[in-house]
Amino acid sequence: MFVKVKPRQWRRALVRRARKTGSPVTLGRALIVAAAAGGMTPSVIAEAQNVSRTHVYRTLAAYDKEGWLALLDARKNNGPRKVDDNFRRVVRNLLQQSPQDYRYIRPTWTRELLIIVAEEQTSIRVSLSSMSRILKKVGARRGRPKPVVSSTLSERQKRRRIAEIRVTVKSLPADEVAVYEDEVDIHLNPKIGLDWMNKGEQKQVMTPGKNEKGYLAGTLDARDGTVLWVGSDRKNSDLFIAMLRKLEEHYTSASRIHVILDNYGIHKSADVQDVLMSMPRIRLLFLPPYCPDENRIERLWQDLHANVTRNHRQTTLRGLCGAVADYLDRVTPWARRDNAVRPPMKMAA
């Protein structure tokens, strides 16, 4: 032992003095010395303080040699910090770009690459752990980028068309209906998604190997969240026409049915144009190209995948489509989404 056993009053006074410095480093060292002065062994101290035994031995040896000065945090004498607001601003700006903008082959950022490029811009080199703290400080996260496609319309044209559709939905007369329409693919090979699992274990999802597909067309009522859908083994104009006919059958009392949809080819085919001639109540409102966020039924498809198709255990496409149909028939209205946790649906008996 480097520290002689001291009375309890002495040990308390040492800890109080360390606490007054406001330094967690000084307090941690003082607690080690106080524990040793109380007769505890380095191994017990290390376990109690959640530090290594080497750190305990080093702290006690330094205190035996220098006394109170050995407990003080000397890092404040190291000069100004290298990482300041300007350095964090540089890192934040780098995250909005790609390493390829700086002539690197890799298209995604790593902490090591951020260190290199940030040093090129600021002449400041930081450690890997420091970069981790910087990323946390600026609120960075690792996530999946969102794929987007450049539009043939200008931003002004896109905003104008979106505004027109929003006004139509907001000022909808009582005898008219507006629905959001879209198609979704159902794959027999399950979509692999995040799931909770025990540490050291990785869940396995059996896949049939040979994929099969089914297709749905669905609509979401903008006013009350009613979901209508039709299915097919092919994604073509016939599927969309079947959806339009189901709308006609369901909304018999509506004077007009506004269908908000994307610019997919099957929505504009010659067959569809011919059928629309016999459906004067239906009016198609096309969203600007590549604006899925404006189609509210997309969020329903996300929930469909999360609740049915992701990591599923179905072995046949027929069984999977049955589960999808059961979910859509029982799904709660979607016109007013909130942040409340919805109870999960159980399998039908």
GULONU-680152 format. One record per residue (C-alpha): residue number from 1; residue in one letter; z, x, y. Coordinates in Angstrom, 2 decimals, m for minus. Each point is the difference from the previous one (the first is absolute). Layout:
N
<segu nr="NUM" rest="a" pz="Z" px="X" py="Y"/>
...
This chain:
349
<segu nr="1" rest="m" pz="0.00" px="0.00" py="0.00"/>
<segu nr="2" rest="f" pz="m0.88" px="1.19" py="3.53"/>
<segu nr="3" rest="v" pz="2.35" px="m2.45" py="1.77"/>
<segu nr="4" rest="k" pz="3.75" px="m0.11" py="m0.52"/>
<segu nr="5" rest="v" pz="1.67" px="m3.32" py="m0.72"/>
<segu nr="6" rest="k" pz="1.03" px="m1.66" py="3.26"/>
<segu nr="7" rest="p" pz="2.27" px="m2.96" py="0.75"/>
<segu nr="8" rest="r" pz="m1.47" px="m3.45" py="0.40"/>
<segu nr="9" rest="q" pz="0.61" px="m0.05" py="3.77"/>
<segu nr="10" rest="w" pz="m2.07" px="3.16" py="0.43"/>
<segu nr="11" rest="r" pz="m2.87" px="m1.40" py="m2.01"/>
<segu nr="12" rest="r" pz="m0.06" px="m3.24" py="2.01"/>
<segu nr="13" rest="a" pz="0.01" px="1.94" py="3.27"/>
<segu nr="14" rest="l" pz="m2.97" px="2.07" py="m1.16"/>
<segu nr="15" rest="v" pz="m2.05" px="m3.10" py="m0.87"/>
<segu nr="16" rest="r" pz="0.91" px="m1.71" py="3.30"/>
<segu nr="17" rest="r" pz="m1.12" px="3.05" py="1.96"/>
<segu nr="18" rest="a" pz="m3.29" px="0.12" py="m1.89"/>
<segu nr="19" rest="r" pz="m0.60" px="m3.70" py="0.54"/>
<segu nr="20" rest="k" pz="0.44" px="0.39" py="3.77"/>
<segu nr="21" rest="t" pz="m2.96" px="2.40" py="0.12"/>
<segu nr="22" rest="g" pz="m2.31" px="m2.85" py="m0.96"/>
<segu nr="23" rest="s" pz="m1.86" px="2.24" py="m2.41"/>
<segu nr="24" rest="p" pz="m0.39" px="m1.27" py="m3.58"/>
<segu nr="25" rest="v" pz="m0.63" px="3.60" py="m1.13"/>
<segu nr="26" rest="t" pz="3.32" px="1.20" py="1.41"/>
<segu nr="27" rest="l" pz="1.82" px="m3.00" py="m1.44"/>
<segu nr="28" rest="g" pz="m1.50" px="0.58" py="m3.45"/>
<segu nr="29" rest="r" pz="1.09" px="3.64" py="m0.01"/>
<segu nr="30" rest="a" pz="3.48" px="m0.94" py="1.23"/>
<segu nr="31" rest="l" pz="0.38" px="m2.53" py="m2.83"/>
<segu nr="32" rest="i" pz="m0.84" px="2.74" py="m2.51"/>
<segu nr="33" rest="v" pz="2.61" px="2.35" py="1.49"/>
<segu nr="34" rest="a" pz="2.58" px="m2.79" py="0.18"/>
<segu nr="35" rest="a" pz="m0.61" px="m0.90" py="m3.64"/>
<segu nr="36" rest="a" pz="0.37" px="3.63" py="m1.05"/>
<segu nr="37" rest="a" pz="3.19" px="0.29" py="2.05"/>
<segu nr="38" rest="g" pz="1.28" px="m3.00" py="m1.92"/>
<segu nr="39" rest="g" pz="m0.40" px="1.81" py="m3.31"/>
<segu nr="40" rest="m" pz="m3.33" px="m1.42" py="m1.22"/>
<segu nr="41" rest="t" pz="m2.35" px="2.28" py="m1.92"/>
<segu nr="42" rest="p" pz="m3.55" px="0.74" py="1.27"/>
<segu nr="43" rest="s" pz="m1.52" px="m1.99" py="m2.86"/>
<segu nr="44" rest="v" pz="2.04" px="m3.09" py="0.85"/>
<segu nr="45" rest="i" pz="m0.74" px="0.43" py="3.71"/>
<segu nr="46" rest="a" pz="m3.74" px="0.30" py="m0.66"/>
<segu nr="47" rest="e" pz="m0.01" px="m3.21" py="m2.02"/>
<segu nr="48" rest="a" pz="2.14" px="m1.88" py="2.51"/>
<segu nr="49" rest="q" pz="m2.04" px="1.10" py="3.02"/>
<segu nr="50" rest="n" pz="m3.34" px="m0.31" py="m1.82"/>
<segu nr="51" rest="v" pz="m0.96" px="3.61" py="0.72"/>
<segu nr="52" rest="s" pz="m0.71" px="3.04" py="m2.15"/>
<segu nr="53" rest="r" pz="2.74" px="2.35" py="m1.12"/>
<segu nr="54" rest="t" pz="m1.90" px="2.82" py="1.70"/>
<segu nr="55" rest="h" pz="0.36" px="m1.79" py="3.31"/>
<segu nr="56" rest="v" pz="3.73" px="m0.42" py="m0.59"/>
<segu nr="57" rest="y" pz="0.50" px="3.69" py="m0.82"/>
<segu nr="58" rest="r" pz="m2.08" px="1.06" py="3.00"/>
<segu nr="59" rest="t" pz="1.94" px="m2.26" py="2.38"/>
<segu nr="60" rest="l" pz="3.41" px="1.18" py="m1.27"/>
<segu nr="61" rest="a" pz="m1.03" px="3.67" py="0.19"/>
<segu nr="62" rest="a" pz="m1.27" px="m0.40" py="3.56"/>
<segu nr="63" rest="y" pz="3.21" px="m1.79" py="1.06"/>
<segu nr="64" rest="d" pz="2.10" px="2.71" py="m1.58"/>
<segu nr="65" rest="k" pz="m1.88" px="2.56" py="2.06"/>
<segu nr="66" rest="e" pz="m0.54" px="m1.75" py="3.35"/>
<segu nr="67" rest="g" pz="2.40" px="m2.94" py="0.05"/>
<segu nr="68" rest="w" pz="m0.88" px="m3.00" py="2.15"/>
<segu nr="69" rest="l" pz="m3.23" px="1.56" py="1.34"/>
<segu nr="70" rest="a" pz="m1.47" px="m0.06" py="m3.51"/>
<segu nr="71" rest="l" pz="0.19" px="m3.80" py="m0.02"/>
<segu nr="72" rest="l" pz="m2.00" px="m0.53" py="3.19"/>
<segu nr="73" rest="d" pz="m3.65" px="m1.02" py="m0.13"/>
<segu nr="74" rest="a" pz="m1.81" px="2.94" py="1.57"/>
<segu nr="75" rest="r" pz="m3.40" px="m1.66" py="0.00"/>
<segu nr="76" rest="k" pz="0.45" px="m1.15" py="3.60"/>
<segu nr="77" rest="n" pz="m0.37" px="3.64" py="0.99"/>
<segu nr="78" rest="n" pz="m3.42" px="0.25" py="m1.61"/>
<segu nr="79" rest="g" pz="m1.75" px="m1.05" py="3.22"/>
<segu nr="80" rest="p" pz="m2.07" px="m3.12" py="0.70"/>
<segu nr="81" rest="r" pz="m1.37" px="m1.97" py="m2.92"/>
<segu nr="82" rest="k" pz="m3.59" px="0.62" py="m1.03"/>
<segu nr="83" rest="v" pz="m0.66" px="m3.64" py="m0.78"/>
<segu nr="84" rest="d" pz="m0.08" px="m2.07" py="3.17"/>
<segu nr="85" rest="d" pz="m1.62" px="m3.23" py="1.12"/>
<segu nr="86" rest="n" pz="m3.32" px="1.75" py="0.58"/>
<segu nr="87" rest="f" pz="m0.08" px="1.35" py="m3.57"/>
<segu nr="88" rest="r" pz="0.80" px="m3.44" py="m1.42"/>
<segu nr="89" rest="r" pz="m2.75" px="m1.47" py="2.18"/>
<segu nr="90" rest="v" pz="m2.47" px="2.48" py="m1.47"/>
<segu nr="91" rest="v" pz="0.99" px="m1.01" py="m3.55"/>
<segu nr="92" rest="r" pz="m0.31" px="m3.68" py="0.88"/>
<segu nr="93" rest="n" pz="m3.50" px="0.57" py="1.38"/>
<segu nr="94" rest="l" pz="m1.03" px="1.95" py="m3.11"/>
<segu nr="95" rest="l" pz="0.97" px="m2.92" py="m2.22"/>
<segu nr="96" rest="q" pz="m2.52" px="m2.16" py="1.88"/>
<segu nr="97" rest="q" pz="m2.78" px="2.40" py="m0.98"/>
<segu nr="98" rest="s" pz="m1.20" px="1.75" py="m3.16"/>
<segu nr="99" rest="p" pz="0.27" px="3.66" py="m1.08"/>
<segu nr="100" rest="q" pz="m3.80" px="m0.05" py="m0.12"/>
<segu nr="101" rest="d" pz="0.02" px="m0.36" py="3.78"/>
<segu nr="102" rest="y" pz="1.39" px="3.55" py="m0.02"/>
<segu nr="103" rest="r" pz="m2.59" px="1.34" py="m2.49"/>
<segu nr="104" rest="y" pz="2.23" px="m0.22" py="m3.07"/>
<segu nr="105" rest="i" pz="m1.51" px="m1.27" py="m3.26"/>
<segu nr="106" rest="r" pz="2.94" px="m2.21" py="m0.92"/>
<segu nr="107" rest="p" pz="m0.32" px="m3.55" py="1.43"/>
<segu nr="108" rest="t" pz="3.72" px="m0.89" py="m0.15"/>
<segu nr="109" rest="w" pz="3.07" px="1.59" py="1.56"/>
<segu nr="110" rest="t" pz="2.71" px="1.92" py="m1.83"/>
<segu nr="111" rest="r" pz="3.11" px="1.38" py="1.61"/>
<segu nr="112" rest="e" pz="m1.27" px="3.53" py="m0.56"/>
<segu nr="113" rest="l" pz="m3.28" px="m0.79" py="1.74"/>
<segu nr="114" rest="l" pz="1.80" px="m1.70" py="2.88"/>
<segu nr="115" rest="i" pz="2.06" px="3.16" py="0.46"/>
<segu nr="116" rest="i" pz="m3.14" px="2.17" py="0.17"/>
<segu nr="117" rest="v" pz="m1.93" px="m2.22" py="2.44"/>
<segu nr="118" rest="a" pz="3.05" px="m0.66" py="2.18"/>
<segu nr="119" rest="e" pz="0.57" px="3.76" py="0.21"/>
<segu nr="120" rest="e" pz="m3.63" px="0.49" py="1.06"/>
<segu nr="121" rest="q" pz="0.56" px="m2.41" py="2.90"/>
<segu nr="122" rest="t" pz="3.52" px="0.95" py="1.07"/>
<segu nr="123" rest="s" pz="0.56" px="3.57" py="m1.31"/>
<segu nr="124" rest="i" pz="3.20" px="m1.35" py="m1.58"/>
<segu nr="125" rest="r" pz="0.55" px="0.34" py="m3.74"/>
<segu nr="126" rest="v" pz="2.51" px="m2.25" py="m1.72"/>
<segu nr="127" rest="s" pz="1.27" px="m0.15" py="m3.56"/>
<segu nr="128" rest="l" pz="m0.89" px="m2.60" py="m2.59"/>
<segu nr="129" rest="s" pz="3.39" px="m1.69" py="0.32"/>
<segu nr="130" rest="s" pz="m0.33" px="m0.04" py="3.80"/>
<segu nr="131" rest="m" pz="m3.39" px="m1.70" py="m0.26"/>
<segu nr="132" rest="s" pz="1.57" px="m2.63" py="m2.27"/>
<segu nr="133" rest="r" pz="2.62" px="m0.70" py="2.67"/>
<segu nr="134" rest="i" pz="m2.67" px="m0.11" py="2.71"/>
<segu nr="135" rest="l" pz="m2.05" px="m2.55" py="m1.96"/>
<segu nr="136" rest="k" pz="3.10" px="m2.14" py="m0.41"/>
<segu nr="137" rest="k" pz="0.79" px="0.35" py="3.69"/>
<segu nr="138" rest="v" pz="m3.44" px="m1.18" py="1.11"/>
<segu nr="139" rest="g" pz="0.15" px="m2.93" py="m2.43"/>
<segu nr="140" rest="a" pz="m2.82" px="1.21" py="m2.26"/>
<segu nr="141" rest="r" pz="m0.48" px="m1.46" py="m3.46"/>
<segu nr="142" rest="r" pz="m2.23" px="0.55" py="m3.02"/>
<segu nr="143" rest="g" pz="m2.17" px="m3.02" py="m0.61"/>
<segu nr="144" rest="r" pz="m3.42" px="m1.12" py="m1.11"/>
<segu nr="145" rest="p" pz="m2.65" px="0.02" py="2.76"/>
<segu nr="146" rest="k" pz="m1.83" px="m3.22" py="0.70"/>
<segu nr="147" rest="p" pz="m3.76" px="0.12" py="m0.68"/>
<segu nr="148" rest="v" pz="m2.11" px="m1.23" py="2.90"/>
<segu nr="149" rest="v" pz="m3.72" px="m0.18" py="0.67"/>
<segu nr="150" rest="s" pz="m1.72" px="0.32" py="3.35"/>
<segu nr="151" rest="s" pz="m1.22" px="m3.33" py="1.33"/>
<segu nr="152" rest="t" pz="m3.41" px="m0.81" py="1.44"/>
<segu nr="153" rest="l" pz="1.76" px="m2.01" py="2.73"/>
<segu nr="154" rest="s" pz="1.63" px="1.52" py="3.04"/>
<segu nr="155" rest="e" pz="3.75" px="m0.35" py="0.47"/>
<segu nr="156" rest="r" pz="m0.63" px="m2.56" py="2.72"/>
<segu nr="157" rest="q" pz="m2.22" px="m2.09" py="m2.27"/>
<segu nr="158" rest="k" pz="2.58" px="0.18" py="m2.81"/>
<segu nr="159" rest="r" pz="2.83" px="m1.10" py="2.29"/>
<segu nr="160" rest="r" pz="m2.09" px="m2.86" py="1.36"/>
<segu nr="161" rest="r" pz="m0.91" px="m1.35" py="m3.45"/>
<segu nr="162" rest="i" pz="3.58" px="0.29" py="m1.27"/>
<segu nr="163" rest="a" pz="1.28" px="m1.75" py="3.12"/>
<segu nr="164" rest="e" pz="m2.46" px="m2.87" py="m0.54"/>
<segu nr="165" rest="i" pz="1.20" px="m0.49" py="m3.57"/>
<segu nr="166" rest="r" pz="3.66" px="0.12" py="1.04"/>
<segu nr="167" rest="v" pz="m0.61" px="m2.61" py="2.70"/>
<segu nr="168" rest="t" pz="m1.74" px="m2.24" py="m2.55"/>
<segu nr="169" rest="v" pz="2.99" px="0.20" py="m2.34"/>
<segu nr="170" rest="k" pz="2.59" px="m0.44" py="2.75"/>
<segu nr="171" rest="s" pz="m1.70" px="m3.00" py="1.65"/>
<segu nr="172" rest="l" pz="m1.02" px="m1.70" py="m3.24"/>
<segu nr="173" rest="p" pz="m0.26" px="m3.80" py="0.36"/>
<segu nr="174" rest="a" pz="2.06" px="m2.11" py="m2.37"/>
<segu nr="175" rest="d" pz="m3.05" px="m1.20" py="m1.92"/>
<segu nr="176" rest="e" pz="m1.43" px="3.51" py="m0.54"/>
<segu nr="177" rest="v" pz="0.98" px="2.75" py="m2.46"/>
<segu nr="178" rest="a" pz="m0.25" px="3.79" py="0.15"/>
<segu nr="179" rest="v" pz="0.26" px="2.16" py="m3.11"/>
<segu nr="180" rest="y" pz="m0.20" px="3.72" py="m0.69"/>
<segu nr="181" rest="e" pz="m2.35" px="0.84" py="m2.90"/>
<segu nr="182" rest="d" pz="m0.42" px="3.11" py="m2.11"/>
<segu nr="183" rest="e" pz="m0.73" px="1.19" py="m3.53"/>
<segu nr="184" rest="v" pz="2.16" px="2.17" py="m2.24"/>
<segu nr="185" rest="d" pz="m0.74" px="1.99" py="m3.16"/>
<segu nr="186" rest="i" pz="2.25" px="m0.35" py="m3.05"/>
<segu nr="187" rest="h" pz="m0.08" px="3.12" py="m2.21"/>
<segu nr="188" rest="l" pz="1.24" px="0.04" py="m3.57"/>
<segu nr="189" rest="n" pz="0.92" px="3.67" py="0.46"/>
<segu nr="190" rest="p" pz="3.23" px="m0.42" py="1.95"/>
<segu nr="191" rest="k" pz="0.42" px="1.20" py="3.54"/>
<segu nr="192" rest="i" pz="2.63" px="2.74" py="m0.11"/>
<segu nr="193" rest="g" pz="2.70" px="m0.42" py="2.63"/>
<segu nr="194" rest="l" pz="3.47" px="1.17" py="0.92"/>
<segu nr="195" rest="d" pz="2.93" px="m1.20" py="m2.10"/>
<segu nr="196" rest="w" pz="3.66" px="0.91" py="m0.40"/>
<segu nr="197" rest="m" pz="0.84" px="2.19" py="m2.98"/>
<segu nr="198" rest="n" pz="2.87" px="2.16" py="m1.19"/>
<segu nr="199" rest="k" pz="0.22" px="3.62" py="1.04"/>
<segu nr="200" rest="g" pz="m1.80" px="2.30" py="m2.41"/>
<segu nr="201" rest="e" pz="m2.05" px="m2.86" py="m1.43"/>
<segu nr="202" rest="q" pz="m3.50" px="m1.25" py="0.77"/>
<segu nr="203" rest="k" pz="m1.07" px="m3.46" py="m1.01"/>
<segu nr="204" rest="q" pz="m3.26" px="m0.38" py="m1.89"/>
<segu nr="205" rest="v" pz="m2.53" px="m2.76" py="0.53"/>
<segu nr="206" rest="m" pz="m2.32" px="m0.68" py="m2.93"/>
<segu nr="207" rest="t" pz="m3.62" px="m0.47" py="1.00"/>
<segu nr="208" rest="p" pz="m2.76" px="m1.56" py="m2.13"/>
<segu nr="209" rest="g" pz="m2.25" px="2.95" py="0.81"/>
<segu nr="210" rest="k" pz="m3.17" px="m2.05" py="0.43"/>
<segu nr="211" rest="n" pz="0.27" px="m1.93" py="3.22"/>
<segu nr="212" rest="e" pz="m0.99" px="m3.65" py="0.42"/>
<segu nr="213" rest="k" pz="m0.20" px="m1.91" py="3.26"/>
<segu nr="214" rest="g" pz="0.44" px="m3.51" py="1.26"/>
<segu nr="215" rest="y" pz="m0.53" px="m1.23" py="3.54"/>
<segu nr="216" rest="l" pz="1.71" px="m2.52" py="2.26"/>
<segu nr="217" rest="a" pz="m0.98" px="m1.61" py="3.26"/>
<segu nr="218" rest="g" pz="2.88" px="m1.49" py="1.92"/>
<segu nr="219" rest="t" pz="0.88" px="m1.65" py="3.29"/>
<segu nr="220" rest="l" pz="3.22" px="m0.10" py="1.97"/>
<segu nr="221" rest="d" pz="0.62" px="m2.92" py="2.35"/>
<segu nr="222" rest="a" pz="0.81" px="1.37" py="3.46"/>
<segu nr="223" rest="r" pz="2.22" px="m3.00" py="0.79"/>
<segu nr="224" rest="d" pz="2.13" px="m0.68" py="m3.08"/>
<segu nr="225" rest="g" pz="m0.72" px="2.89" py="m2.38"/>
<segu nr="226" rest="t" pz="m1.72" px="m2.02" py="m2.71"/>
<segu nr="227" rest="v" pz="m1.74" px="2.29" py="m2.49"/>
<segu nr="228" rest="l" pz="m3.21" px="m1.09" py="m1.74"/>
<segu nr="229" rest="w" pz="m1.92" px="2.17" py="m2.43"/>
<segu nr="230" rest="v" pz="m2.82" px="0.14" py="m2.53"/>
<segu nr="231" rest="g" pz="m0.79" px="2.63" py="m2.63"/>
<segu nr="232" rest="s" pz="m3.06" px="1.46" py="m1.67"/>
<segu nr="233" rest="d" pz="m1.14" px="2.89" py="m2.15"/>
<segu nr="234" rest="r" pz="m2.47" px="1.04" py="2.70"/>
<segu nr="235" rest="k" pz="0.43" px="0.72" py="3.70"/>
<segu nr="236" rest="n" pz="m3.08" px="m1.60" py="1.50"/>
<segu nr="237" rest="s" pz="m1.17" px="m2.83" py="2.23"/>
<segu nr="238" rest="d" pz="0.82" px="m2.57" py="m2.69"/>
<segu nr="239" rest="l" pz="3.68" px="0.95" py="0.24"/>
<segu nr="240" rest="f" pz="0.02" px="m0.49" py="3.78"/>
<segu nr="241" rest="i" pz="m1.92" px="m3.27" py="m0.26"/>
<segu nr="242" rest="a" pz="2.55" px="m1.28" py="m2.53"/>
<segu nr="243" rest="m" pz="2.73" px="0.84" py="2.53"/>
<segu nr="244" rest="l" pz="m1.80" px="m1.94" py="2.74"/>
<segu nr="245" rest="r" pz="m0.35" px="m3.03" py="m2.26"/>
<segu nr="246" rest="k" pz="3.70" px="0.12" py="m0.83"/>
<segu nr="247" rest="l" pz="0.77" px="0.00" py="3.73"/>
<segu nr="248" rest="e" pz="m2.20" px="m3.06" py="0.44"/>
<segu nr="249" rest="e" pz="1.80" px="m1.80" py="m2.84"/>
<segu nr="250" rest="h" pz="3.49" px="0.91" py="1.21"/>
<segu nr="251" rest="y" pz="m0.38" px="m0.69" py="3.73"/>
<segu nr="252" rest="t" pz="m1.72" px="m3.37" py="m0.24"/>
<segu nr="253" rest="s" pz="1.47" px="m1.33" py="3.26"/>
<segu nr="254" rest="a" pz="m0.71" px="3.08" py="2.15"/>
<segu nr="255" rest="s" pz="m2.77" px="m0.40" py="2.56"/>
<segu nr="256" rest="r" pz="m0.66" px="3.74" py="m0.06"/>
<segu nr="257" rest="i" pz="1.01" px="2.89" py="m2.25"/>
<segu nr="258" rest="h" pz="0.00" px="3.41" py="1.69"/>
<segu nr="259" rest="v" pz="m0.31" px="2.79" py="m2.58"/>
<segu nr="260" rest="i" pz="1.07" px="3.42" py="1.31"/>
<segu nr="261" rest="l" pz="m1.48" px="2.75" py="m2.15"/>
<segu nr="262" rest="d" pz="m1.44" px="3.50" py="m0.10"/>
<segu nr="263" rest="n" pz="m3.63" px="1.10" py="m0.01"/>
<segu nr="264" rest="y" pz="m0.39" px="0.48" py="m3.76"/>
<segu nr="265" rest="g" pz="m3.58" px="m0.52" py="m1.16"/>
<segu nr="266" rest="i" pz="0.70" px="m3.05" py="m2.20"/>
<segu nr="267" rest="h" pz="1.23" px="m1.88" py="3.09"/>
<segu nr="268" rest="k" pz="m3.42" px="0.23" py="1.67"/>
<segu nr="269" rest="s" pz="m2.45" px="m0.36" py="m2.89"/>
<segu nr="270" rest="a" pz="m2.92" px="m2.43" py="0.04"/>
<segu nr="271" rest="d" pz="1.68" px="m2.14" py="m2.67"/>
<segu nr="272" rest="v" pz="3.09" px="m0.37" py="2.17"/>
<segu nr="273" rest="q" pz="m2.11" px="m0.92" py="3.04"/>
<segu nr="274" rest="d" pz="m1.74" px="m2.71" py="m2.02"/>
<segu nr="275" rest="v" pz="3.31" px="m1.45" py="m1.23"/>
<segu nr="276" rest="l" pz="1.46" px="0.00" py="3.50"/>
<segu nr="277" rest="m" pz="m2.79" px="m2.28" py="1.12"/>
<segu nr="278" rest="s" pz="1.59" px="m2.71" py="m2.17"/>
<segu nr="279" rest="m" pz="3.52" px="0.81" py="1.25"/>
<segu nr="280" rest="p" pz="m0.09" px="m0.76" py="3.75"/>
<segu nr="281" rest="r" pz="3.80" px="m0.02" py="0.27"/>
<segu nr="282" rest="i" pz="0.32" px="3.67" py="m0.98"/>
<segu nr="283" rest="r" pz="m0.32" px="2.62" py="2.71"/>
<segu nr="284" rest="l" pz="0.09" px="3.72" py="m0.87"/>
<segu nr="285" rest="l" pz="1.81" px="2.29" py="2.47"/>
<segu nr="286" rest="f" pz="m0.83" px="3.61" py="m0.81"/>
<segu nr="287" rest="l" pz="2.53" px="2.68" py="0.88"/>
<segu nr="288" rest="p" pz="m1.22" px="3.28" py="1.52"/>
<segu nr="289" rest="p" pz="m1.07" px="2.50" py="m2.67"/>
<segu nr="290" rest="y" pz="2.86" px="1.85" py="m1.71"/>
<segu nr="291" rest="c" pz="2.92" px="m1.94" py="1.48"/>
<segu nr="292" rest="p" pz="2.06" px="m0.91" py="m3.10"/>
<segu nr="293" rest="d" pz="3.22" px="m0.19" py="2.03"/>
<segu nr="294" rest="e" pz="m1.32" px="m3.14" py="1.71"/>
<segu nr="295" rest="n" pz="m0.52" px="m1.81" py="m3.31"/>
<segu nr="296" rest="r" pz="3.43" px="m1.35" py="m0.89"/>
<segu nr="297" rest="i" pz="m0.87" px="m0.70" py="m3.62"/>
<segu nr="298" rest="e" pz="m0.12" px="3.76" py="m0.57"/>
<segu nr="299" rest="r" pz="3.81" px="m0.05" py="0.07"/>
<segu nr="300" rest="l" pz="0.00" px="m2.63" py="m2.73"/>
<segu nr="301" rest="w" pz="m2.15" px="2.26" py="m2.17"/>
<segu nr="302" rest="q" pz="2.49" px="2.83" py="0.59"/>
<segu nr="303" rest="d" pz="2.80" px="m2.21" py="m1.30"/>
<segu nr="304" rest="l" pz="m2.18" px="m1.07" py="m2.91"/>
<segu nr="305" rest="h" pz="m0.45" px="3.60" py="m1.08"/>
<segu nr="306" rest="a" pz="3.69" px="0.78" py="0.54"/>
<segu nr="307" rest="n" pz="1.18" px="m3.00" py="m2.02"/>
<segu nr="308" rest="v" pz="m2.64" px="m0.22" py="m2.74"/>
<segu nr="309" rest="t" pz="m2.58" px="2.75" py="m0.45"/>
<segu nr="310" rest="r" pz="1.91" px="3.17" py="0.87"/>
<segu nr="311" rest="n" pz="1.34" px="1.75" py="m3.13"/>
<segu nr="312" rest="h" pz="m0.69" px="m3.17" py="m2.00"/>
<segu nr="313" rest="r" pz="0.30" px="m0.21" py="m3.81"/>
<segu nr="314" rest="q" pz="m2.81" px="m2.43" py="m0.73"/>
<segu nr="315" rest="t" pz="m2.35" px="1.14" py="m2.78"/>
<segu nr="316" rest="t" pz="m2.85" px="m2.44" py="0.68"/>
<segu nr="317" rest="l" pz="m1.81" px="m1.06" py="3.15"/>
<segu nr="318" rest="r" pz="0.56" px="m3.63" py="m0.97"/>
<segu nr="319" rest="g" pz="3.76" px="0.49" py="m0.06"/>
<segu nr="320" rest="l" pz="m0.03" px="1.88" py="3.31"/>
<segu nr="321" rest="c" pz="m2.10" px="m2.66" py="1.70"/>
<segu nr="322" rest="g" pz="2.40" px="m2.62" py="m1.33"/>
<segu nr="323" rest="a" pz="2.91" px="1.83" py="1.63"/>
<segu nr="324" rest="v" pz="m1.95" px="0.26" py="3.25"/>
<segu nr="325" rest="a" pz="m0.83" px="m3.72" py="m0.08"/>
<segu nr="326" rest="d" pz="3.65" px="m0.86" py="m0.67"/>
<segu nr="327" rest="y" pz="1.10" px="2.10" py="2.96"/>
<segu nr="328" rest="l" pz="m2.52" px="m1.51" py="2.42"/>
<segu nr="329" rest="d" pz="0.81" px="m3.54" py="m1.10"/>
<segu nr="330" rest="r" pz="3.71" px="0.57" py="0.61"/>
<segu nr="331" rest="v" pz="m0.11" px="2.25" py="3.07"/>
<segu nr="332" rest="t" pz="1.92" px="m1.29" py="3.02"/>
<segu nr="333" rest="p" pz="m1.85" px="m0.83" py="3.25"/>
<segu nr="334" rest="w" pz="m1.21" px="3.07" py="1.76"/>
<segu nr="335" rest="a" pz="m0.73" px="m1.17" py="3.54"/>
<segu nr="336" rest="r" pz="3.36" px="1.20" py="1.30"/>
<segu nr="337" rest="r" pz="1.05" px="3.31" py="m1.53"/>
<segu nr="338" rest="d" pz="3.49" px="1.25" py="0.75"/>
<segu nr="339" rest="n" pz="2.04" px="3.03" py="m0.99"/>
<segu nr="340" rest="a" pz="2.29" px="m1.88" py="m2.36"/>
<segu nr="341" rest="v" pz="0.12" px="1.18" py="m3.60"/>
<segu nr="342" rest="r" pz="m1.74" px="m2.54" py="m2.19"/>
<segu nr="343" rest="p" pz="1.38" px="m0.67" py="m3.47"/>
<segu nr="344" rest="p" pz="m2.36" px="1.33" py="m2.66"/>
<segu nr="345" rest="m" pz="m1.88" px="m2.50" py="m2.15"/>
<segu nr="346" rest="k" pz="0.90" px="m0.21" py="m3.67"/>
<segu nr="347" rest="m" pz="m2.49" px="m0.33" py="m2.79"/>
<segu nr="348" rest="a" pz="m0.92" px="m3.52" py="m0.96"/>
<segu nr="349" rest="a" pz="1.80" px="m1.19" py="m3.10"/>
